[in-house]
Amino acid sequence: MTQHLAAPTGHSTPGTHTGWWRDAVIYQVYPRSFADANGDGMGDLEGVRSRLPYLRDLGVDAVWLSPFYASPQADAGYDVADYRAIDPMFGTLLDADALIRDAHELGLRVITDVVPNHSSDQYEWFKRALADGPGSPLRDRYHFREGKGEDGELPPNDWESIFGGPAWTRTPDGAWYLHLFAPEQPDLNWENPAVADEFRSILRFWLDMGVDGFRVDVAHGLVKAAGLPDIGGTEQLKLLGNDVMPFFDQDGVHEIYRSWRRILDEYPGERIAVAEAWTPTVERTANYVRPDELHQAFNFQYLGTPWDADRLREVIDVSLAAMRPVGAPATWVLSNHDVTRHATRFANPPGGTQIRTPGDRELGLRRARAATLLMLALPGSAYVYQGEELGLPDVTDLPDEVRQDPSFFRAAGQDGFRDGCRVPIPWTTTGSSYGFGAGGSWLPQPDSWSGLSVEAQTGDPDSTLELYRSALALRRELPGLGAGDRVDWQSGTPAGVLAFDRPGFVCTVNTTGEAVRIPASGRIVLASADVTTGGAEFVLPPDTTVWWAV
């Protein structure tokens, strides 16, 4: 494979270095569930490649691909057995190369996942570490420890797996190894220089292939507190929680990312990295995007904020304030492959990011559309999860026998219902999988998804898909949108209403269930629901966002 350079897109132009990621809209593709080219019921890289024109026409700047590496699939590819190979279910390295090239020709950048916190238990290092036994140098590349108790029969500490149960598994020779996730995902020991060397090599391999950057999985988890101390207490640990933990958000991770930044800066085309970092505060998240570290970090505090004007304003203010001193853009997100889709979250009473009930579908979609226009009006970058542009809800009634989320099979971990946001998306109004592929889909799609398909929504001015297309086109056209680090809030708005100014632009949001009367702010260019224009005053419908040009 020969190196081919990234193609600048978005608001930047070739030859400029304005930081394309500062206002980029990045679309997350979950390859299993995006498009299936070979008809085996599982999405693949050739399927993604065939749908790249759709993403260009949608108006996004870049595509982020969830893992497609060689893997036993114990955790949907987040258990990597070979970081330089493609799993046969997704294709080959030639398919990856062709996808990257086609994306660049269409003006799309490509971001791939990198999974540095843990490997698969089928990774060659770990298999050899087990075979070589205690004292093997390869065991030091993981966290092997002797157990507690008279015969070492108890785990080395009280840490629990994010997926439920102990975070330790005992080997036949009596030693224990750490896995913050599934037992098939042993945690790597980043105190060992060989681990750091290997991942610097992995980054270079994919940068030479032409990728434009990396999404860093569990970016906050690489370094553990010295001595692996007990936590104490009995409260079940959660990935999505905000407590300070000895295995998350340790200060030592930042030296790792400084070394990665130096590699990224060696390559032309403004290559980037974005941190999946669940931290106790937005201020802690900002540490990952200091000028010599990573470029973006997902704003999970924003993702978890309920549909409430006061709460939203607070998290927006705190986020912008935290990013300003480090000169990084805020990075907004509403949905991804690990949380309930926001069209379903907002259909239910506030209850975190894992929801098991469908709730009020009409209410959820109305709020989701309004939340999307709010997010896209904020300064910085935004991420869109595949299918949210169709208004897809979570599938909350999947039969137990089809579920594959590993936490579903382990007690007291995450809720285990992430499969609901991973159901393959519908492209056409008919067919066994609504155009996903000729061989059905690995998770069953609801019958109602025919009307939510790309085919059904294309050309319908009231559809969620056309709302996204219009919003993304306006985001490029209106100079006041995109990059920036502040909003100017309007005073005197009714309770439950947010209104803020950006240059030549006003965004007004009604988070209440009642219509409110407000002064008109200019010329309406887009609204998330039907609105009536005219006159000095304006009636803002319930759960609606309006964009004004002034």
N, C-alpha and C positions, 0 to 999 in steps of 0.2 A: 504494500500500500504506500503510495507517495503522499506526502503532505500537501494538502490544499488549504488555502487560507480562508478564514471566516469572511462572510460577506456582510458588511455593515448594512443594517436595515433601520427601520423606524425613523425617528426624527434626526438621526445622524446621517451624514453623507460620506461617501468614500473619501478617504484622506483626512477626515476630521477626527478629533479625539475628544469628543464632548461627553463621553460616558453613556453609551447607548442604553445601558441597563438602568439609568436613572429615571427614565420614563417609559420603559418597555412594558408591554403587556405580553406575558409569557403563558403559553397554553400547555397544561400538563396532559400528556398522553400516557395512559395506563395501557401498555401494549397488549396485554391479555384481552382487553375489552374494547379496543378501538375499531379494528377492522381485521378480518380474517381472509387472507388471499388464497390459502391452499385448501380451505374447506374442511379443516379438521376440528372446527368448533372453538379454536383458540386463536386469538389475535396474533399477528406476527409483523415483522418489520416490512415485508412487502405490502402488507395491508396498510400500514401507516404511510408508506411511500405513495401508494395509490391515492390517498386522501389528502396529501399535502396541498393540492390546489384549493381544497375546501378551507384549509386553515389560512392560506394566503388571502382568499376572498373574505374570510371572516374578519380579517384585519389585525391579526396578532403579529408580534414582532419576532417571536422565538417559540420553539417547541422544546419542552422538557420531557424526556423519555424516562419513565420508571424502569427499573432494572430489566435487562434482556440478556444478562450474562449466563454462562453455563451454571446450572444450579439444579439440585435435587428438588427444588420447589417446596421445601418444608415451610417457607414463609413467602410464597409468591415471588421468588427470585431475590429476596433480601437475604438469602443464605447463598453466598457466592462460592462456587467451587473453582472457578477460573475467571479472573478479572480481565483476561485478554481474549476471551472466546465468547461466542454467541451460543446460547442454548439452542439446540436443534429445533425446539418447538417454535422459536422466533425466526430462525433462518441461519445465516452465515455471516462471516466478516465482510464478504463481498456485498451482501444485502445492506449491511450497516454503512459501508462505504458509498453505495449507490444512493441510500437515503440521505446521507449528509450532503452529497453533491447536488442531488435534486433540490433539497431544501435551500441550499445557497443560491442555486439558479433562480429560485422563486422569491429570493429576498428574505428567507427565513433563517434565523440562527438555530443551532441545535445544542441543547444542554442535556447531558446524560447524568444519571445517578452514579455516585461512587459510595461504596458501603465500607467505611474504614473501622467502625467500632467492632465488628465481628466478621468472621468468615463462616462458610459452611463447615460442618464436621467432615465433609468429604473433600475439603481443601487439602492439597498434598501435605502442607505443613502439619496440619492437625492429625492426619492419618499416620504420618511418620512419628509424630510425638507420642501417639498412643502405642504404636508398635515398638518404639525404642524403650519405653518404660521410664520409671523414675530416674531422675538425674540426666535425662536427655537434654542437650542444649535447646532442642526445638520446643521443649515444654516451656521454656522461658519466654517464648513468643506468645504464649497464652497465660492465663492465670490459673495455674495448677497449685493446689495447696493440700496439706495434710488436714484431715478432719479433726474435730474435737471429740471428746469422750474417751473412754478407756481404750477402745480399739479403733479410734478414728471414725466411728460410725455416724458422727454428727457433722453437718456442714461446717465449714470453716467460720462462717459468720451468719448473721440473721437476715441477709439480704434476700429479697423476694424477686422473682422474675416479673417483668412487666406483663407477661402473658399468664401469670398465675403460678403458684407453687414456689418452691425454693429456687433460688438463682444458681444453685449448684447441682451437679450430677456427679455421682461416684463412678469411677472406672473400675474394671475388673481387678486391677492391681491395688485398689484401695485408695488411690488419690482422688481428689475432687477437682473439677474445673468449673470456672465461672461462666454463666451465660445469662445476661440480663434479659434475654428474650427466650426463644425456644432452646431446648437442649441441643438441637441441631445447629445452633448458632453460637459457638464458643467465642467469648470476647477476646480480642487481641490485646497483648500487653505492649502499650506504646512506650514503655520505659526501655524496651529492647530496641537497639538501633536498627536491627534488621527489618523491623516492621516499618519504621519511617522510611528506610531505603526502598523497600518494596513499593510503598504507595507513591513515592516520588516517581518511581519508574512507571507505575500504572498511569499516573497523570500524564506523563510524557507520551506514553503509547497512544492515548486517546486524543491528546492535543495534536500529535503528528497525524492522526487520522482526520483531523480537521474539526473536531468538536469545538464549540464556542465557549464551553464552560461546564461546570459540574454543580449538581445539587448534592450537598454533603449530608448523607443520612446519619441521624443521631450525632450531629456535630458536637453536641454538648457532652457526649459520653465517653470520649476516647481515653481520658485520664481519670484514674480513680484515686481517692485520698490515700495517702501513705498508710500502710498497714492494714488496709481494707477494714476499717473499724465497724463494729456493730452499730446499728441505727438505734435500737431500743424501741419499745412501744409495739403495738400490735396492728396499727392502721395499715391496711393494704396500700402498697405503693402504686402510683399511677404514672404512666408516661406523660399524661396530659395535666398532671398536677403542677403546683408551683412551689412545693416545699424544697428546701435546701437538702440535698442528698449527697453522700460521700462518693457516689458514682456518677454524678451529673454536674456539669458546669463548674468543673475545677479549673483554677487559673492556669494550670499547665497546658491546657489545650491551645492556648493562644500562641505559644511558640511554634506549635505544629503548623498553624495556619499562616504564620509569618513566613515559614519556609515554603509553603505552598504558593503564597502570593509572589514570592520571588520567581518561581517557575512560571506562573501565569504571565507575569510581566515580561518574560523573555520572548513570548510569542507575539506575533503581530495580530492585529484585528481586535484588540481589547477583549481578551478571554476573561471570563469571570467565574466566581464560585458563590453559591448561595447556601447559607447555613440553615439546616433544620435544627434549630436550637430551642428546646423548651427550657426556659429559664424562669426564675422567680419573679423577675421584673423586666420591663422594657429597657430599663437602664442597663441591666446585665446583658440583655440581647445586644445592645449597642456596642459592647466590648468586642463582639465578633466582626464588626464592620469598621473598625478603626482603619485609618488610611493605609496601614501596612499589613492588614489582614484580609478578610473576605470582602466581597462587594455588596452583598445583600444578606438579609436574614429574615425569614418568614416572621410576620407579626402575629403570633398565635394569641396574644392577648386581645387583638382586634377580632380575630376569628371567633373567639369565645364570648364576645360581648353580645348581650341580648338586644333585641330590637327596641331600644329605649333611648330617647334623645339625650338625656343627661349622661347616661353611661357612654354612649357613642362619642359625645363631645369630649368627655374626660379622656377616653383612651386615644382619641385622635390628637388631642393637645399633648398628652404625655408622650405619645409616640414621636411626634414631630420634634418636641423639645429634646428627647433623648438622642435622636439622630443628628440634630443640628451641630453639637460640639464635635462630633467625629466626621462630619462632612459626608455622611452616607444618606442615600435616599430611604425614606420609609417604604416598606414593601408590604402591600396589603393583600389579603387572601381571605376568602369566605368558605371555600371547600377544598378538599383533597381526598386522596384514596384512603385516608385513615379516619376520617370523621364523617358523621352524617351530613348529607348534602344540605345546604342551607335552605332549600325550598321545603325540606321536611323539618329542620330545626325550628324555623320561624313559623311552622304550622302548629307547633306545640307550645305549651307554657315553657318558660326558660328552664332548661335542665341540663346544661353542659353541652358537650360536643358529641355525645353518643345517645341517640334517641331511638327507642324501639317501637314507637307507635306512629302511624301515618299522620295523625292530627287532622286539622282542617286544611285540605288540599288547596282550596281557593284562596284562603288567607295566606298560606305559606308561599304560594306562587306570587301573590301580589306584593308581599313583603320582600321576597327574594328579588323581584325585578327592581323594586325601589332601592334595596340595599346595593344592587349591582351598580346603578347609576351613581349612588353616593360614593362607592369605592372608586369608580373610574374617574370621579371628579376630584379626588384627593391628590395632593402633590406626591409624586414618586412613582413607583412601579407597582404593577398589579399582576396577580396570577389567576388564571381561569382554569378550573378543572373540567376535563372533558365531559360534555353532556350538560353542564350547567347552563350553557347557552341555549339548550333546548328546554330548560325549565324542569329537568328530570328530578323526580323525588327519589328518596331512598326506597328500595324494595324491602319492606319490613316483614313480609310474610314468606320469605324463602323457606322451603322445607329443610329441616335439620340435615337430611341425608345429602343435600347438595352443597352444604357449606364447606368452605375450605380454610377459613380464617383459623390459624393455629390457636389463638387465644380462646376460640369457641370450645375447644376440647380440653382446656385446662381450667381448673376451678379458681375463682377469686381473682382473676386477672382483669385485663380490659374486658369490656362487655362481650367481645367476641362476635360482634355483628357487623364487622367492617365489610363483609361481602355485599351488604345492601347498597353500598355506594360504588361497587365494582361491577355491577351487572352490565354486560355489553350494550353499547348505545345503539339506538335505532337509526338507520339511514333511509329506509324506504317504508312505504305504507303497507306493503305486503311481503310475504316470504316467511320461511320458518324462523328466521332471526332478524326480520326487518332490515335486510341488506347487510347485516354484519358479516355474514359468510354463508356459503352454500351448505355447510354441514351443521347448522344449528349453532347454539352458543353454550359455552361451558357453565354458565349460570342462566336459568330460565328468565326470560323477559316477560313482563306483564302484557296482557292483551291490549291494555289501554295505551301502550307505547306506540302503536301505529300512528295515532294522531299527534304524537310528540316527535315524530321522526323528522329528519332534515327535509325529506321530500314534502311532507305535509306542511311544514312551516315556511319553506322557502316561498317568497312572494306574498305571504300574508302579512300585511302591515301591522296587524295586531299581535303577531306571534312574538315569542320571546327571542327566537333566533334573529328575526329582523330588528328587534330592539338592540341586541348585542352588535349586529353589523352596523347599525346607525350610530350607536354610541362610540364604537371603535373608530369609525370614519371621522366623526366629529372631534374625537380626542386628538386625532392627527391634524385636523384643519384649524381648530381653535387655538390660537397662540397662548391663551391663558391656562390651558390644561397641560398635564404631563409633569415635567420635572419642577421642583421647587421644594421649599421647606416650611411653608407657613400658609395658613388660611386666615382670613379676616372675618370673624364672626359678626353677623348683624345683631344689634341689640333690639330689645322690645318685641321679639317674636313670641307668638302664643306658646303656652305650655305644650311640650311634645313636638315642637317644630324646631328644626335646625335650618339656618340660612347662613351661607358664607360667600364672601367675594374672593375671586381671583381676577387677574387682569382681564378686563373685558367680558367677565363671565360671573354668573351667580348660580349657585346650587341651593335649592330649597327642598327640604325633606319633612314630610308629615309622618311621624311614627305612631300617631294615634289612630283609633278606629273611627274617628269622626272627621267630617269635612271642616276645614277652618278657613276663615276669610283673612287674606293678607293683601298688602299692596303689591301690585304688579311690579316686576323688577326689570322689565325690558321686553325683548322679543323671545318667546318660547321657541327653542330649537329642538327639544326632545323632552318627553315625559314618559314615566313608567306606566301610566294609566291614562284613560281618556280624560281630557281636561277641556274646559270651555274658556276661550280667550276673549279679550275685549274689555275695555273700561279701565279705570284707575285701580279698581280692586279686583281681586282674583280669588276664586274659591279653589282651594287645594284639597283634592279628594283624600280619603283615608289611605294611609300606608302608601304614599305616592311621593316620588322624587321628580322635580322639574329642573331642567337646565335652561337658563336664560342667557342670551347674548345681549350685552349692554354697550 
